[in-house]
Amino acid sequence: MASPRQPVIEILEPEMVEILRQKTSAERLAQALRMWETAREMIRGTIRQQHPDWSEEQVLREAANRLSHGATGHVPR
């Protein structure tokens, strides 16, 4: 059984903190959405590499399962 990963805490540079503080709530939300979309695409790419024989539907279902930490209850076919 694999051991759980230890959390990684990154400390932001003071300059980055100031830049982020100057952003509006809408700008921060838009940035978070772009990060989510990037993560989703990266996961899909990884799944496609791991399972080149899978259909696009299978890839999308597995990506949803991984992003939801298994909450979809999906078992790859």
PDB file with one MODEL, atoms N, CA, C and O in Angstrom:
MODEL        1
ATOM      1  N   MET A   1       0.850  -1.177   0.000  1.00  0.00           N
ATOM      2  CA  MET A   1       0.000   0.000   0.000  1.00  0.00           C
ATOM      3  C   MET A   1       0.897   1.242   0.000  1.00  0.00           C
ATOM      4  O   MET A   1       1.838   1.345   0.787  1.00  0.00           O
ATOM      5  N   ALA A   2       0.591   2.158  -0.878  1.00  0.00           N
ATOM      6  CA  ALA A   2       1.395   3.381  -0.991  1.00  0.00           C
ATOM      7  C   ALA A   2       1.144   4.292   0.202  1.00  0.00           C
ATOM      8  O   ALA A   2       0.025   4.395   0.705  1.00  0.00           O
ATOM      9  N   SER A   3       2.198   4.941   0.635  1.00  0.00           N
ATOM     10  CA  SER A   3       2.030   5.870   1.750  1.00  0.00           C
ATOM     11  C   SER A   3       1.440   7.174   1.227  1.00  0.00           C
ATOM     12  O   SER A   3       1.704   7.566   0.090  1.00  0.00           O
ATOM     13  N   PRO A   4       0.639   7.850   2.055  1.00  0.00           N
ATOM     14  CA  PRO A   4       0.040   9.109   1.601  1.00  0.00           C
ATOM     15  C   PRO A   4       1.111  10.158   1.346  1.00  0.00           C
ATOM     16  O   PRO A   4       2.141  10.202   2.019  1.00  0.00           O
ATOM     17  N   ARG A   5       0.841  10.994   0.364  1.00  0.00           N
ATOM     18  CA  ARG A   5       1.799  12.056   0.049  1.00  0.00           C
ATOM     19  C   ARG A   5       1.764  13.132   1.120  1.00  0.00           C
ATOM     20  O   ARG A   5       0.710  13.472   1.659  1.00  0.00           O
ATOM     21  N   GLN A   6       2.931  13.651   1.409  1.00  0.00           N
ATOM     22  CA  GLN A   6       3.027  14.759   2.345  1.00  0.00           C
ATOM     23  C   GLN A   6       2.656  16.046   1.608  1.00  0.00           C
ATOM     24  O   GLN A   6       3.062  16.237   0.462  1.00  0.00           O
ATOM     25  N   PRO A   7       1.892  16.928   2.248  1.00  0.00           N
ATOM     26  CA  PRO A   7       1.534  18.182   1.580  1.00  0.00           C
ATOM     27  C   PRO A   7       2.771  19.044   1.331  1.00  0.00           C
ATOM     28  O   PRO A   7       3.720  19.050   2.115  1.00  0.00           O
ATOM     29  N   VAL A   8       2.729  19.753   0.242  1.00  0.00           N
ATOM     30  CA  VAL A   8       3.810  20.668  -0.099  1.00  0.00           C
ATOM     31  C   VAL A   8       3.280  22.081   0.077  1.00  0.00           C
ATOM     32  O   VAL A   8       2.273  22.455  -0.523  1.00  0.00           O
ATOM     33  N   ILE A   9       3.952  22.847   0.887  1.00  0.00           N
ATOM     34  CA  ILE A   9       3.540  24.225   1.133  1.00  0.00           C
ATOM     35  C   ILE A   9       4.556  25.138   0.477  1.00  0.00           C
ATOM     36  O   ILE A   9       5.746  25.108   0.789  1.00  0.00           O
ATOM     37  N   GLU A  10       4.057  25.946  -0.436  1.00  0.00           N
ATOM     38  CA  GLU A  10       4.938  26.876  -1.126  1.00  0.00           C
ATOM     39  C   GLU A  10       4.732  28.273  -0.551  1.00  0.00           C
ATOM     40  O   GLU A  10       3.601  28.704  -0.330  1.00  0.00           O
ATOM     41  N   ILE A  11       5.814  28.959  -0.319  1.00  0.00           N
ATOM     42  CA  ILE A  11       5.769  30.324   0.187  1.00  0.00           C
ATOM     43  C   ILE A  11       5.904  31.270  -0.999  1.00  0.00           C
ATOM     44  O   ILE A  11       6.846  31.173  -1.786  1.00  0.00           O
ATOM     45  N   LEU A  12       4.951  32.179  -1.114  1.00  0.00           N
ATOM     46  CA  LEU A  12       4.996  33.146  -2.209  1.00  0.00           C
ATOM     47  C   LEU A  12       5.992  34.255  -1.911  1.00  0.00           C
ATOM     48  O   LEU A  12       6.191  34.659  -0.765  1.00  0.00           O
ATOM     49  N   GLU A  13       6.603  34.725  -2.973  1.00  0.00           N
ATOM     50  CA  GLU A  13       7.486  35.885  -2.859  1.00  0.00           C
ATOM     51  C   GLU A  13       6.631  37.106  -2.516  1.00  0.00           C
ATOM     52  O   GLU A  13       5.492  37.200  -2.973  1.00  0.00           O
ATOM     53  N   PRO A  14       7.153  38.036  -1.728  1.00  0.00           N
ATOM     54  CA  PRO A  14       6.378  39.232  -1.362  1.00  0.00           C
ATOM     55  C   PRO A  14       5.851  39.995  -2.577  1.00  0.00           C
ATOM     56  O   PRO A  14       4.752  40.549  -2.533  1.00  0.00           O
ATOM     57  N   GLU A  15       6.626  40.027  -3.657  1.00  0.00           N
ATOM     58  CA  GLU A  15       6.182  40.735  -4.862  1.00  0.00           C
ATOM     59  C   GLU A  15       4.941  40.068  -5.463  1.00  0.00           C
ATOM     60  O   GLU A  15       4.024  40.746  -5.926  1.00  0.00           O
ATOM     61  N   MET A  16       4.923  38.742  -5.448  1.00  0.00           N
ATOM     62  CA  MET A  16       3.769  38.019  -5.981  1.00  0.00           C
ATOM     63  C   MET A  16       2.552  38.228  -5.098  1.00  0.00           C
ATOM     64  O   MET A  16       1.436  38.358  -5.602  1.00  0.00           O
ATOM     65  N   VAL A  17       2.753  38.262  -3.795  1.00  0.00           N
ATOM     66  CA  VAL A  17       1.648  38.519  -2.870  1.00  0.00           C
ATOM     67  C   VAL A  17       1.018  39.867  -3.193  1.00  0.00           C
ATOM     68  O   VAL A  17      -0.207  39.980  -3.242  1.00  0.00           O
ATOM     69  N   GLU A  18       1.832  40.876  -3.411  1.00  0.00           N
ATOM     70  CA  GLU A  18       1.320  42.213  -3.717  1.00  0.00           C
ATOM     71  C   GLU A  18       0.548  42.217  -5.034  1.00  0.00           C
ATOM     72  O   GLU A  18      -0.508  42.842  -5.133  1.00  0.00           O
ATOM     73  N   ILE A  19       1.067  41.525  -6.041  1.00  0.00           N
ATOM     74  CA  ILE A  19       0.373  41.448  -7.332  1.00  0.00           C
ATOM     75  C   ILE A  19      -0.995  40.793  -7.159  1.00  0.00           C
ATOM     76  O   ILE A  19      -1.992  41.278  -7.693  1.00  0.00           O
ATOM     77  N   LEU A  20      -1.038  39.700  -6.421  1.00  0.00           N
ATOM     78  CA  LEU A  20      -2.304  38.999  -6.217  1.00  0.00           C
ATOM     79  C   LEU A  20      -3.287  39.834  -5.407  1.00  0.00           C
ATOM     80  O   LEU A  20      -4.490  39.795  -5.666  1.00  0.00           O
ATOM     81  N   ARG A  21      -2.803  40.571  -4.452  1.00  0.00           N
ATOM     82  CA  ARG A  21      -3.685  41.428  -3.645  1.00  0.00           C
ATOM     83  C   ARG A  21      -4.333  42.523  -4.477  1.00  0.00           C
ATOM     84  O   ARG A  21      -5.437  42.970  -4.167  1.00  0.00           O
ATOM     85  N   GLN A  22      -3.657  42.954  -5.526  1.00  0.00           N
ATOM     86  CA  GLN A  22      -4.186  44.028  -6.361  1.00  0.00           C
ATOM     87  C   GLN A  22      -5.254  43.533  -7.338  1.00  0.00           C
ATOM     88  O   GLN A  22      -5.960  44.345  -7.936  1.00  0.00           O
ATOM     89  N   LYS A  23      -5.383  42.243  -7.506  1.00  0.00           N
ATOM     90  CA  LYS A  23      -6.374  41.692  -8.430  1.00  0.00           C
ATOM     91  C   LYS A  23      -7.765  41.750  -7.800  1.00  0.00           C
ATOM     92  O   LYS A  23      -7.932  41.621  -6.587  1.00  0.00           O
ATOM     93  N   THR A  24      -8.747  41.948  -8.665  1.00  0.00           N
ATOM     94  CA  THR A  24     -10.131  41.932  -8.196  1.00  0.00           C
ATOM     95  C   THR A  24     -10.554  40.486  -7.948  1.00  0.00           C
ATOM     96  O   THR A  24      -9.871  39.549  -8.359  1.00  0.00           O
ATOM     97  N   SER A  25     -11.675  40.322  -7.279  1.00  0.00           N
ATOM     98  CA  SER A  25     -12.201  38.970  -7.054  1.00  0.00           C
ATOM     99  C   SER A  25     -12.463  38.272  -8.378  1.00  0.00           C
ATOM    100  O   SER A  25     -12.192  37.079  -8.517  1.00  0.00           O
ATOM    101  N   ALA A  26     -12.988  39.005  -9.350  1.00  0.00           N
ATOM    102  CA  ALA A  26     -13.271  38.423 -10.666  1.00  0.00           C
ATOM    103  C   ALA A  26     -11.983  37.973 -11.350  1.00  0.00           C
ATOM    104  O   ALA A  26     -11.958  36.920 -11.987  1.00  0.00           O
ATOM    105  N   GLU A  27     -10.925  38.750 -11.228  1.00  0.00           N
ATOM    106  CA  GLU A  27      -9.640  38.373 -11.828  1.00  0.00           C
ATOM    107  C   GLU A  27      -9.069  37.121 -11.168  1.00  0.00           C
ATOM    108  O   GLU A  27      -8.539  36.241 -11.846  1.00  0.00           O
ATOM    109  N   ARG A  28      -9.181  37.047  -9.842  1.00  0.00           N
ATOM    110  CA  ARG A  28      -8.681  35.865  -9.136  1.00  0.00           C
ATOM    111  C   ARG A  28      -9.494  34.624  -9.510  1.00  0.00           C
ATOM    112  O   ARG A  28      -8.940  33.537  -9.675  1.00  0.00           O
ATOM    113  N   LEU A  29     -10.803  34.795  -9.641  1.00  0.00           N
ATOM    114  CA  LEU A  29     -11.655  33.680 -10.033  1.00  0.00           C
ATOM    115  C   LEU A  29     -11.330  33.215 -11.454  1.00  0.00           C
ATOM    116  O   LEU A  29     -11.268  32.014 -11.716  1.00  0.00           O
ATOM    117  N   ALA A  30     -11.124  34.160 -12.365  1.00  0.00           N
ATOM    118  CA  ALA A  30     -10.764  33.814 -13.744  1.00  0.00           C
ATOM    119  C   ALA A  30      -9.428  33.074 -13.782  1.00  0.00           C
ATOM    120  O   ALA A  30      -9.264  32.124 -14.547  1.00  0.00           O
ATOM    121  N   GLN A  31      -8.491  33.502 -12.969  1.00  0.00           N
ATOM    122  CA  GLN A  31      -7.190  32.838 -12.912  1.00  0.00           C
ATOM    123  C   GLN A  31      -7.346  31.411 -12.376  1.00  0.00           C
ATOM    124  O   GLN A  31      -6.722  30.483 -12.890  1.00  0.00           O
ATOM    125  N   ALA A  32      -8.166  31.242 -11.360  1.00  0.00           N
ATOM    126  CA  ALA A  32      -8.400  29.907 -10.805  1.00  0.00           C
ATOM    127  C   ALA A  32      -9.052  28.998 -11.848  1.00  0.00           C
ATOM    128  O   ALA A  32      -8.711  27.819 -11.944  1.00  0.00           O
ATOM    129  N   LEU A  33      -9.984  29.541 -12.624  1.00  0.00           N
ATOM    130  CA  LEU A  33     -10.629  28.757 -13.669  1.00  0.00           C
ATOM    131  C   LEU A  33      -9.618  28.310 -14.718  1.00  0.00           C
ATOM    132  O   LEU A  33      -9.651  27.161 -15.159  1.00  0.00           O
ATOM    133  N   ARG A  34      -8.726  29.200 -15.120  1.00  0.00           N
ATOM    134  CA  ARG A  34      -7.691  28.831 -16.098  1.00  0.00           C
ATOM    135  C   ARG A  34      -6.782  27.736 -15.533  1.00  0.00           C
ATOM    136  O   ARG A  34      -6.381  26.826 -16.258  1.00  0.00           O
ATOM    137  N   MET A  35      -6.461  27.824 -14.250  1.00  0.00           N
ATOM    138  CA  MET A  35      -5.621  26.797 -13.628  1.00  0.00           C
ATOM    139  C   MET A  35      -6.345  25.448 -13.624  1.00  0.00           C
ATOM    140  O   MET A  35      -5.734  24.414 -13.894  1.00  0.00           O
ATOM    141  N   TRP A  36      -7.639  25.459 -13.321  1.00  0.00           N
ATOM    142  CA  TRP A  36      -8.449  24.241 -13.312  1.00  0.00           C
ATOM    143  C   TRP A  36      -8.482  23.626 -14.710  1.00  0.00           C
ATOM    144  O   TRP A  36      -8.312  22.417 -14.867  1.00  0.00           O
ATOM    145  N   GLU A  37      -8.703  24.468 -15.728  1.00  0.00           N
ATOM    146  CA  GLU A  37      -8.753  23.974 -17.103  1.00  0.00           C
ATOM    147  C   GLU A  37      -7.410  23.379 -17.532  1.00  0.00           C
ATOM    148  O   GLU A  37      -7.366  22.369 -18.235  1.00  0.00           O
ATOM    149  N   THR A  38      -6.331  24.006 -17.107  1.00  0.00           N
ATOM    150  CA  THR A  38      -5.001  23.485 -17.426  1.00  0.00           C
ATOM    151  C   THR A  38      -4.784  22.129 -16.758  1.00  0.00           C
ATOM    152  O   THR A  38      -4.277  21.200 -17.386  1.00  0.00           O
ATOM    153  N   ALA A  39      -5.163  22.017 -15.502  1.00  0.00           N
ATOM    154  CA  ALA A  39      -5.021  20.746 -14.779  1.00  0.00           C
ATOM    155  C   ALA A  39      -5.842  19.654 -15.455  1.00  0.00           C
ATOM    156  O   ALA A  39      -5.380  18.522 -15.599  1.00  0.00           O
ATOM    157  N   ARG A  40      -7.055  19.993 -15.867  1.00  0.00           N
ATOM    158  CA  ARG A  40      -7.932  19.025 -16.531  1.00  0.00           C
ATOM    159  C   ARG A  40      -7.298  18.525 -17.834  1.00  0.00           C
ATOM    160  O   ARG A  40      -7.315  17.327 -18.117  1.00  0.00           O
ATOM    161  N   GLU A  41      -6.743  19.440 -18.618  1.00  0.00           N
ATOM    162  CA  GLU A  41      -6.092  19.048 -19.871  1.00  0.00           C
ATOM    163  C   GLU A  41      -4.857  18.185 -19.616  1.00  0.00           C
ATOM    164  O   GLU A  41      -4.598  17.234 -20.353  1.00  0.00           O
ATOM    165  N   MET A  42      -4.102  18.513 -18.582  1.00  0.00           N
ATOM    166  CA  MET A  42      -2.917  17.717 -18.248  1.00  0.00           C
ATOM    167  C   MET A  42      -3.318  16.300 -17.848  1.00  0.00           C
ATOM    168  O   MET A  42      -2.673  15.334 -18.258  1.00  0.00           O
ATOM    169  N   ILE A  43      -4.369  16.170 -17.058  1.00  0.00           N
ATOM    170  CA  ILE A  43      -4.834  14.854 -16.630  1.00  0.00           C
ATOM    171  C   ILE A  43      -5.334  14.057 -17.826  1.00  0.00           C
ATOM    172  O   ILE A  43      -5.038  12.868 -17.949  1.00  0.00           O
ATOM    173  N   ARG A  44      -6.098  14.711 -18.716  1.00  0.00           N
ATOM    174  CA  ARG A  44      -6.573  14.014 -19.915  1.00  0.00           C
ATOM    175  C   ARG A  44      -5.399  13.516 -20.759  1.00  0.00           C
ATOM    176  O   ARG A  44      -5.426  12.393 -21.263  1.00  0.00           O
ATOM    177  N   GLY A  45      -4.378  14.344 -20.911  1.00  0.00           N
ATOM    178  CA  GLY A  45      -3.205  13.940 -21.681  1.00  0.00           C
ATOM    179  C   GLY A  45      -2.502  12.746 -21.062  1.00  0.00           C
ATOM    180  O   GLY A  45      -2.072  11.834 -21.768  1.00  0.00           O
ATOM    181  N   THR A  46      -2.387  12.754 -19.746  1.00  0.00           N
ATOM    182  CA  THR A  46      -1.765  11.631 -19.041  1.00  0.00           C
ATOM    183  C   THR A  46      -2.567  10.355 -19.256  1.00  0.00           C
ATOM    184  O   THR A  46      -1.999   9.294 -19.513  1.00  0.00           O
ATOM    185  N   ILE A  47      -3.881  10.463 -19.150  1.00  0.00           N
ATOM    186  CA  ILE A  47      -4.738   9.286 -19.337  1.00  0.00           C
ATOM    187  C   ILE A  47      -4.609   8.760 -20.767  1.00  0.00           C
ATOM    188  O   ILE A  47      -4.535   7.550 -20.980  1.00  0.00           O
ATOM    189  N   ARG A  48      -4.582   9.663 -21.738  1.00  0.00           N
ATOM    190  CA  ARG A  48      -4.432   9.231 -23.139  1.00  0.00           C
ATOM    191  C   ARG A  48      -3.111   8.484 -23.346  1.00  0.00           C
ATOM    192  O   ARG A  48      -3.059   7.504 -24.090  1.00  0.00           O
ATOM    193  N   GLN A  49      -2.049   8.948 -22.688  1.00  0.00           N
ATOM    194  CA  GLN A  49      -0.756   8.257 -22.799  1.00  0.00           C
ATOM    195  C   GLN A  49      -0.806   6.890 -22.125  1.00  0.00           C
ATOM    196  O   GLN A  49      -0.254   5.917 -22.636  1.00  0.00           O
ATOM    197  N   GLN A  50      -1.465   6.825 -20.986  1.00  0.00           N
ATOM    198  CA  GLN A  50      -1.540   5.569 -20.244  1.00  0.00           C
ATOM    199  C   GLN A  50      -2.460   4.549 -20.918  1.00  0.00           C
ATOM    200  O   GLN A  50      -2.259   3.341 -20.797  1.00  0.00           O
ATOM    201  N   HIS A  51      -3.475   5.056 -21.632  1.00  0.00           N
ATOM    202  CA  HIS A  51      -4.487   4.185 -22.243  1.00  0.00           C
ATOM    203  C   HIS A  51      -4.763   4.618 -23.680  1.00  0.00           C
ATOM    204  O   HIS A  51      -5.842   5.138 -23.966  1.00  0.00           O
ATOM    205  N   PRO A  52      -3.815   4.415 -24.586  1.00  0.00           N
ATOM    206  CA  PRO A  52      -3.997   4.882 -25.965  1.00  0.00           C
ATOM    207  C   PRO A  52      -5.159   4.208 -26.694  1.00  0.00           C
ATOM    208  O   PRO A  52      -5.636   4.721 -27.706  1.00  0.00           O
ATOM    209  N   ASP A  53      -5.612   3.073 -26.191  1.00  0.00           N
ATOM    210  CA  ASP A  53      -6.714   2.351 -26.825  1.00  0.00           C
ATOM    211  C   ASP A  53      -8.091   2.826 -26.357  1.00  0.00           C
ATOM    212  O   ASP A  53      -9.104   2.387 -26.902  1.00  0.00           O
ATOM    213  N   TRP A  54      -8.152   3.710 -25.361  1.00  0.00           N
ATOM    214  CA  TRP A  54      -9.431   4.165 -24.829  1.00  0.00           C
ATOM    215  C   TRP A  54     -10.098   5.156 -25.766  1.00  0.00           C
ATOM    216  O   TRP A  54      -9.442   5.915 -26.480  1.00  0.00           O
ATOM    217  N   SER A  55     -11.439   5.124 -25.741  1.00  0.00           N
ATOM    218  CA  SER A  55     -12.219   6.111 -26.490  1.00  0.00           C
ATOM    219  C   SER A  55     -12.159   7.453 -25.757  1.00  0.00           C
ATOM    220  O   SER A  55     -11.760   7.523 -24.595  1.00  0.00           O
ATOM    221  N   GLU A  56     -12.561   8.502 -26.451  1.00  0.00           N
ATOM    222  CA  GLU A  56     -12.575   9.827 -25.820  1.00  0.00           C
ATOM    223  C   GLU A  56     -13.529   9.846 -24.624  1.00  0.00           C
ATOM    224  O   GLU A  56     -13.254  10.500 -23.618  1.00  0.00           O
ATOM    225  N   GLU A  57     -14.641   9.132 -24.737  1.00  0.00           N
ATOM    226  CA  GLU A  57     -15.591   9.073 -23.626  1.00  0.00           C
ATOM    227  C   GLU A  57     -14.951   8.436 -22.395  1.00  0.00           C
ATOM    228  O   GLU A  57     -15.143   8.915 -21.278  1.00  0.00           O
ATOM    229  N   GLN A  58     -14.197   7.368 -22.593  1.00  0.00           N
ATOM    230  CA  GLN A  58     -13.520   6.720 -21.471  1.00  0.00           C
ATOM    231  C   GLN A  58     -12.498   7.660 -20.838  1.00  0.00           C
ATOM    232  O   GLN A  58     -12.372   7.719 -19.615  1.00  0.00           O
ATOM    233  N   VAL A  59     -11.774   8.390 -21.672  1.00  0.00           N
ATOM    234  CA  VAL A  59     -10.782   9.346 -21.165  1.00  0.00           C
ATOM    235  C   VAL A  59     -11.477  10.418 -20.332  1.00  0.00           C
ATOM    236  O   VAL A  59     -11.025  10.745 -19.235  1.00  0.00           O
ATOM    237  N   LEU A  60     -12.573  10.964 -20.851  1.00  0.00           N
ATOM    238  CA  LEU A  60     -13.290  12.025 -20.134  1.00  0.00           C
ATOM    239  C   LEU A  60     -13.851  11.526 -18.810  1.00  0.00           C
ATOM    240  O   LEU A  60     -13.804  12.232 -17.803  1.00  0.00           O
ATOM    241  N   ARG A  61     -14.383  10.307 -18.814  1.00  0.00           N
ATOM    242  CA  ARG A  61     -14.932   9.751 -17.567  1.00  0.00           C
ATOM    243  C   ARG A  61     -13.838   9.542 -16.516  1.00  0.00           C
ATOM    244  O   ARG A  61     -14.018   9.861 -15.341  1.00  0.00           O
ATOM    245  N   GLU A  62     -12.715   9.005 -16.958  1.00  0.00           N
ATOM    246  CA  GLU A  62     -11.615   8.777 -16.014  1.00  0.00           C
ATOM    247  C   GLU A  62     -11.066  10.097 -15.490  1.00  0.00           C
ATOM    248  O   GLU A  62     -10.731  10.205 -14.310  1.00  0.00           O
ATOM    249  N   ALA A  63     -10.972  11.099 -16.354  1.00  0.00           N
ATOM    250  CA  ALA A  63     -10.503  12.419 -15.909  1.00  0.00           C
ATOM    251  C   ALA A  63     -11.454  12.982 -14.861  1.00  0.00           C
ATOM    252  O   ALA A  63     -11.012  13.517 -13.845  1.00  0.00           O
ATOM    253  N   ALA A  64     -12.752  12.865 -15.102  1.00  0.00           N
ATOM    254  CA  ALA A  64     -13.737  13.351 -14.126  1.00  0.00           C
ATOM    255  C   ALA A  64     -13.594  12.606 -12.810  1.00  0.00           C
ATOM    256  O   ALA A  64     -13.690  13.204 -11.738  1.00  0.00           O
ATOM    257  N   ASN A  65     -13.367  11.314 -12.889  1.00  0.00           N
ATOM    258  CA  ASN A  65     -13.199  10.509 -11.680  1.00  0.00           C
ATOM    259  C   ASN A  65     -11.975  10.952 -10.886  1.00  0.00           C
ATOM    260  O   ASN A  65     -12.032  11.084  -9.664  1.00  0.00           O
ATOM    261  N   ARG A  66     -10.869  11.180 -11.590  1.00  0.00           N
ATOM    262  CA  ARG A  66      -9.642  11.599 -10.897  1.00  0.00           C
ATOM    263  C   ARG A  66      -9.786  12.994 -10.309  1.00  0.00           C
ATOM    264  O   ARG A  66      -9.333  13.252  -9.193  1.00  0.00           O
ATOM    265  N   LEU A  67     -10.413  13.888 -11.051  1.00  0.00           N
ATOM    266  CA  LEU A  67     -10.562  15.259 -10.558  1.00  0.00           C
ATOM    267  C   LEU A  67     -11.511  15.341  -9.371  1.00  0.00           C
ATOM    268  O   LEU A  67     -11.407  16.252  -8.550  1.00  0.00           O
ATOM    269  N   SER A  68     -12.441  14.387  -9.280  1.00  0.00           N
ATOM    270  CA  SER A  68     -13.397  14.396  -8.169  1.00  0.00           C
ATOM    271  C   SER A  68     -12.947  13.484  -7.029  1.00  0.00           C
ATOM    272  O   SER A  68     -13.714  13.215  -6.104  1.00  0.00           O
ATOM    273  N   HIS A  69     -11.708  13.010  -7.098  1.00  0.00           N
ATOM    274  CA  HIS A  69     -11.142  12.109  -6.079  1.00  0.00           C
ATOM    275  C   HIS A  69     -11.994  10.856  -5.920  1.00  0.00           C
ATOM    276  O   HIS A  69     -12.177  10.347  -4.814  1.00  0.00           O
ATOM    277  N   GLY A  70     -12.518  10.364  -7.059  1.00  0.00           N
ATOM    278  CA  GLY A  70     -13.287   9.130  -7.048  1.00  0.00           C
ATOM    279  C   GLY A  70     -14.757   9.294  -6.750  1.00  0.00           C
ATOM    280  O   GLY A  70     -15.468   8.295  -6.641  1.00  0.00           O
ATOM    281  N   ALA A  71     -15.243  10.518  -6.613  1.00  0.00           N
ATOM    282  CA  ALA A  71     -16.638  10.748  -6.247  1.00  0.00           C
ATOM    283  C   ALA A  71     -17.618  10.317  -7.332  1.00  0.00           C
ATOM    284  O   ALA A  71     -18.797  10.109  -7.043  1.00  0.00           O
ATOM    285  N   THR A  72     -17.156  10.178  -8.572  1.00  0.00           N
ATOM    286  CA  THR A  72     -18.069   9.761  -9.640  1.00  0.00           C
ATOM    287  C   THR A  72     -18.415   8.288  -9.524  1.00  0.00           C
ATOM    288  O   THR A  72     -19.416   7.835 -10.079  1.00  0.00           O
ATOM    289  N   GLY A  73     -17.588   7.538  -8.802  1.00  0.00           N
ATOM    290  CA  GLY A  73     -17.826   6.110  -8.656  1.00  0.00           C
ATOM    291  C   GLY A  73     -17.607   5.349  -9.945  1.00  0.00           C
ATOM    292  O   GLY A  73     -17.978   4.181 -10.056  1.00  0.00           O
ATOM    293  N   HIS A  74     -17.007   6.009 -10.919  1.00  0.00           N
ATOM    294  CA  HIS A  74     -16.795   5.411 -12.238  1.00  0.00           C
ATOM    295  C   HIS A  74     -15.671   4.389 -12.194  1.00  0.00           C
ATOM    296  O   HIS A  74     -14.608   4.628 -11.620  1.00  0.00           O
ATOM    297  N   VAL A  75     -15.928   3.263 -12.807  1.00  0.00           N
ATOM    298  CA  VAL A  75     -14.893   2.246 -12.976  1.00  0.00           C
ATOM    299  C   VAL A  75     -14.605   2.175 -14.467  1.00  0.00           C
ATOM    300  O   VAL A  75     -15.517   1.889 -15.243  1.00  0.00           O
ATOM    301  N   PRO A  76     -13.361   2.427 -14.903  1.00  0.00           N
ATOM    302  CA  PRO A  76     -13.052   2.391 -16.339  1.00  0.00           C
ATOM    303  C   PRO A  76     -13.438   1.058 -16.961  1.00  0.00           C
ATOM    304  O   PRO A  76     -13.230   0.000 -16.367  1.00  0.00           O
ATOM    305  N   ARG A  77     -14.004   1.119 -18.167  1.00  0.00           N
ATOM    306  CA  ARG A  77     -14.406  -0.107 -18.878  1.00  0.00           C
ATOM    307  C   ARG A  77     -13.318  -0.547 -19.795  1.00  0.00           C
ATOM    308  O   ARG A  77     -13.460  -1.558 -20.483  1.00  0.00           O
TER     309      ARG A  77
ENDMDL
END
